[in-house]
Each structure stands twice: as structure tokens, then as C-alpha cells.
Amino acid sequence: MAKDYARGFYRSRAWRDTQAAYMASQHNVCERCGGLARIVHHKRHINPENIGDLSVTLDWANLEAVCLVCHNIEHMGSDATAAGLRFDPQGNLVQTPGMTD
């Protein structure tokens, strides 16, 4: 789920349009593994200091189409993925079914 400071940005028309156009330009292919991309990831992560910087938030040079697995590894590392932790399509941290201790 988006952090409070970014919630408005992720709901904005500018982001939705940029996200859709970027994903279409990549043909919904993950730029890391070639799988089905589901998320447009910011290479330089958004934070409270740069949320208003269009070169961070909307510039295609800072975007990457990624699948859920590659996105999870980016944010949590392979150890978390191996432990069954992942982000769902809505950005919530969840346990992969069947991976609990």
C-alpha cells in the first residue's frame, strides 16, 4: 500500500496515464526476467523529499516494468521471497499460501 505522502500521487491522473503508457510501451513484459509485468517500478524510489520532482515520479528514464516476483525481490531481497513474503498487486505485504512455518 502506498505510504501516506505518496497516496495522492499514485491516485493522480498524471501517474495513471504515465503508468499505463509506460506499461504498454514495454508490452507488459518484465524488464528483468521477461515474465508478465504487473507493476511500474520507480528505479529511484519516491520519498517525501522528491515526491514533487517530475524527473523522479513521471520520467520514463526512472521507470521499469516488473513482474510481482522481481518487484518483491527489489524491495525485500531474495531471502524474504524464499521465506514466502511478497507484495500483492495492491502493494500489501502478504505471506505466500503454504509458506508459513
GUROKE-996382 format. One record per residue: residue number from 1; residue in three letters; z, y, x of N, C-alpha, C in turn. Coordinates in Angstrom, 3 decimals, padded with zeros to 6 digits. Layout:
BEGIN
- NUM|ALA|Z|Y|X|Z|Y|X|Z|Y|X
...
# end
This chain:
BEGIN
- 1|MET|000.000|-001.168|000.846|000.000|000.000|000.000|000.000|001.236|000.895
- 2|ALA|-000.715|002.242|000.446|-000.812|003.468|001.233|000.552|004.141|001.352
- 3|LYS|000.786|004.697|002.516|002.020|005.458|002.720|001.961|006.720|001.869
- 4|ASP|003.122|007.266|001.541|003.206|008.422|000.646|002.287|009.565|001.082
- 5|TYR|002.281|009.902|002.368|001.485|011.033|002.834|-000.013|010.797|002.694
- 6|ALA|-000.455|009.535|002.586|-001.880|009.213|002.518|-002.350|008.821|001.123
- 7|ARG|-001.443|008.661|000.210|-001.794|008.187|-001.135|-002.868|009.063|-001.783
- 8|GLY|-002.711|010.376|-001.741|-003.698|011.280|-002.332|-005.053|011.161|-001.670
- 9|PHE|-005.067|011.033|-000.351|-006.329|010.885|000.365|-007.066|009.634|-000.089
- 10|TYR|-006.385|008.493|-000.134|-007.040|007.241|-000.498|-007.499|007.207|-001.950
- 11|ARG|-006.965|008.094|-002.767|-007.405|008.200|-004.163|-008.495|009.253|-004.350
- 12|SER|-008.813|009.989|-003.300|-009.760|011.094|-003.417|-011.198|010.610|-003.576
- 13|ARG|-011.986|011.427|-004.227|-013.419|011.148|-004.397|-014.097|011.082|-003.028
- 14|ALA|-013.704|011.982|-002.116|-014.313|012.009|-000.781|-014.127|010.674|-000.075
- 15|TRP|-012.919|010.094|-000.125|-012.690|008.804|000.526|-013.416|007.683|-000.194
- 16|ARG|-013.348|007.669|-001.512|-014.013|006.592|-002.258|-015.515|006.596|-001.990
- 17|ASP|-016.125|007.792|-001.965|-017.560|007.876|-001.689|-017.877|007.459|-000.257
- 18|THR|-017.070|007.926|000.704|-017.285|007.570|002.108|-017.113|006.077|002.314
- 19|GLN|-016.058|005.526|001.750|-015.773|004.093|001.869|-016.934|003.258|001.311
- 20|ALA|-017.402|003.591|000.128|-018.492|002.836|-000.491|-019.777|002.942|000.322
- 21|ALA|-020.111|004.150|000.771|-021.335|004.342|001.548|-021.259|003.618|002.884
- 22|TYR|-020.096|003.688|003.548|-019.958|003.018|004.846|-020.060|001.499|004.683
- 23|MET|-019.369|000.956|003.690|-019.407|-000.492|003.474|-020.840|-000.949|003.170
- 24|ALA|-021.557|-000.188|002.356|-022.946|-000.528|002.048|-023.808|-000.476|003.310
- 25|SER|-023.542|000.495|004.193|-024.328|000.614|005.422|-024.121|-000.592|006.339
- 26|GLN|-022.975|-001.240|006.198|-022.665|-002.426|007.014|-022.976|-003.725|006.274
- 27|HIS|-023.530|-003.595|005.070|-023.908|-004.753|004.242|-022.727|-005.681|003.967
- 28|ASN|-021.529|-005.081|003.876|-020.289|-005.829|003.604|-020.036|-006.942|004.624
- 29|VAL|-020.454|-006.716|005.867|-020.253|-007.690|006.945|-019.169|-007.162|007.876
- 30|CYS|-018.194|-008.016|008.176|-017.125|-007.646|009.100|-017.734|-007.383|010.475
- 31|GLU|-017.410|-006.233|011.028|-017.956|-005.846|012.324|-017.308|-006.595|013.484
- 32|ARG|-016.269|-007.350|013.206|-015.598|-008.113|014.269|-016.001|-009.579|014.277
- 33|CYS|-016.015|-010.207|013.094|-016.256|-011.660|013.069|-017.493|-012.072|012.283
- 34|GLY|-018.102|-011.140|011.564|-019.289|-011.469|010.787|-018.994|-012.008|009.396
- 35|GLY|-017.711|-012.076|009.034|-017.335|-012.556|007.706|-017.549|-011.477|006.651
- 36|LEU|-017.056|-011.734|005.461|-017.170|-010.795|004.356|-016.185|-009.649|004.535
- 37|ALA|-016.692|-008.441|004.746|-015.830|-007.268|004.905|-015.298|-006.849|003.546
- 38|ARG|-014.007|-006.550|003.508|-013.352|-006.123|002.271|-012.661|-004.777|002.426
- 39|ILE|-012.507|-004.300|003.675|-011.733|-003.096|003.949|-012.508|-002.208|004.914
- 40|VAL|-012.486|-000.903|004.654|-012.986|000.057|005.642|-011.750|000.545|006.397
- 41|HIS|-011.685|000.170|007.654|-010.535|000.411|008.523|-010.771|001.674|009.349
- 42|HIS|-009.720|002.458|009.533|-009.767|003.617|010.428|-009.389|003.149|011.835
- 43|LYS|-010.307|003.252|012.786|-010.037|002.846|014.164|-008.882|003.664|014.742
- 44|ARG|-008.958|004.970|014.574|-007.835|005.847|014.922|-007.039|005.993|013.634
- 45|HIS|-005.873|005.415|013.603|-005.089|005.334|012.380|-004.708|006.704|011.841
- 46|ILE|-004.664|006.788|010.531|-004.249|008.016|009.855|-002.735|008.141|009.948
- 47|ASN|-002.272|009.365|010.197|-000.832|009.630|010.224|-000.600|011.015|009.616
- 48|PRO|000.649|011.408|009.425|000.908|012.707|008.786|000.293|013.901|009.527
- 49|GLU|000.141|013.797|010.841|-000.390|014.903|011.620|-001.913|015.032|011.507
- 50|ASN|-002.633|013.925|011.265|-004.096|014.010|011.258|-004.729|013.763|009.889
- 51|ILE|-003.936|013.640|008.849|-004.467|013.344|007.516|-005.466|014.403|007.048
- 52|GLY|-005.372|015.624|007.526|-006.305|016.679|007.151|-007.491|016.833|008.086
- 53|ASP|-007.573|016.006|009.111|-008.639|016.085|010.120|-009.814|015.203|009.690
- 54|LEU|-010.904|015.818|009.265|-012.056|015.063|008.773|-012.683|014.174|009.839
- 55|SER|-012.488|014.511|011.122|-013.039|013.659|012.182|-012.262|012.346|012.287
- 56|VAL|-011.087|012.302|011.708|-010.291|011.072|011.663|-010.494|010.366|010.324
- 57|THR|-010.409|011.108|009.241|-010.371|010.483|007.916|-011.730|010.085|007.365
- 58|LEU|-012.769|010.897|007.589|-014.057|010.642|006.932|-015.228|010.435|007.882
- 59|ASP|-015.039|010.602|009.172|-016.127|010.458|010.139|-016.458|008.980|010.334
- 60|TRP|-017.712|008.635|010.114|-018.134|007.237|010.237|-017.874|006.676|011.633
- 61|ALA|-017.835|007.512|012.649|-017.563|007.033|014.008|-016.151|006.468|014.121
- 62|ASN|-015.272|006.815|013.191|-013.898|006.321|013.210|-013.682|005.187|012.213
- 63|LEU|-014.739|004.698|011.597|-014.607|003.662|010.572|-015.148|002.334|011.065
- 64|GLU|-014.633|001.274|010.463|-015.054|-000.081|010.804|-014.892|-000.947|009.563
- 65|ALA|-015.930|-001.681|009.204|-015.856|-002.624|008.089|-015.241|-003.919|008.626
- 66|VAL|-014.155|-004.362|007.996|-013.473|-005.566|008.466|-013.111|-006.490|007.302
- 67|CYS|-012.987|-007.761|007.610|-012.520|-008.735|006.628|-010.985|-008.674|006.579
- 68|LEU|-010.397|-009.366|005.627|-008.939|-009.339|005.499|-008.248|-009.934|006.724
- 69|VAL|-008.791|-011.009|007.279|-008.166|-011.643|008.448|-008.177|-010.695|009.642
- 70|CYS|-009.319|-010.087|009.931|-009.394|-009.171|011.067|-008.513|-007.945|010.846
- 71|HIS|-008.417|-007.471|009.622|-007.538|-006.342|009.320|-006.080|-006.728|009.536
- 72|ASN|-005.706|-007.917|009.103|-004.335|-008.390|009.298|-003.998|-008.503|010.780
- 73|ILE|-004.911|-009.049|011.560|-004.683|-009.187|012.998|-004.557|-007.807|013.640
- 74|GLU|-005.387|-006.864|013.228|-005.330|-005.495|013.772|-003.963|-004.871|013.564
- 75|HIS|-003.402|-005.042|012.377|-002.149|-004.365|012.054|-000.896|-005.174|012.362
- 76|MET|-001.020|-006.487|012.416|000.180|-007.309|012.609|000.105|-008.231|013.809
- 77|GLY|-001.056|-008.393|014.404|-001.208|-009.292|015.540|-001.413|-010.727|015.092
- 78|SER|-001.869|-011.550|016.003|-002.173|-012.937|015.651|-000.918|-013.744|015.361
- 79|ASP|000.237|-013.350|015.924|001.479|-014.073|015.638|001.845|-013.974|014.165
- 80|ALA|001.713|-012.795|013.584|002.031|-012.614|012.164|001.050|-013.386|011.299
- 81|THR|-000.219|-013.383|011.695|-001.217|-014.123|010.930|-000.920|-015.622|010.999
- 82|ALA|-000.557|-016.108|012.187|-000.209|-017.518|012.334|001.031|-017.875|011.520
- 83|ALA|001.937|-016.909|011.356|003.156|-017.135|010.576|002.900|-017.024|009.080
- 84|GLY|001.673|-016.673|008.696|001.338|-016.615|007.287|001.521|-015.262|006.636
- 85|LEU|001.765|-014.223|007.416|001.864|-012.882|006.846|000.481|-012.258|006.816
- 86|ARG|000.191|-011.536|005.742|-001.112|-010.901|005.625|-001.019|-009.727|004.672
- 87|PHE|-002.047|-008.885|004.698|-002.189|-007.829|003.712|-003.118|-008.343|002.623
- 88|ASP|-002.773|-008.105|001.365|-003.690|-008.437|000.279|-004.684|-007.291|000.122
- 89|PRO|-005.701|-007.444|-000.742|-006.712|-006.386|-000.883|-006.154|-005.022|-001.302
- 90|GLN|-004.968|-004.991|-001.896|-004.351|-003.732|-002.286|-003.489|-003.133|-001.173
- 91|GLY|-003.385|-003.811|-000.036|-002.629|-003.298|001.098|-001.168|-003.694|001.107
- 92|ASN|-000.777|-004.631|000.248|000.611|-005.102|000.208|000.799|-006.246|001.197
- 93|LEU|001.909|-006.253|001.916|002.227|-007.336|002.842|002.734|-008.525|002.034
- 94|VAL|002.080|-009.669|002.188|002.446|-010.861|001.423|002.464|-012.085|002.329
- 95|GLN|003.135|-013.111|001.873|003.168|-014.399|002.564|002.002|-015.253|002.050
- 96|THR|001.279|-015.868|002.945|000.188|-016.757|002.547|000.802|-017.978|001.858
- 97|PRO|000.292|-018.362|000.676|000.848|-019.545|-000.015|000.835|-020.767|000.891
- 98|GLY|001.925|-021.516|000.874|002.037|-022.712|001.680|002.455|-022.464|003.117
- 99|MET|002.710|-021.210|003.496|003.064|-020.900|004.881|004.515|-020.508|005.031
- 100|THR|005.351|-020.714|004.020|006.759|-020.367|004.129|007.508|-021.468|004.866
- 101|ASP|008.641|-021.099|005.473|009.435|-022.081|006.217|010.139|-023.045|005.288
# end
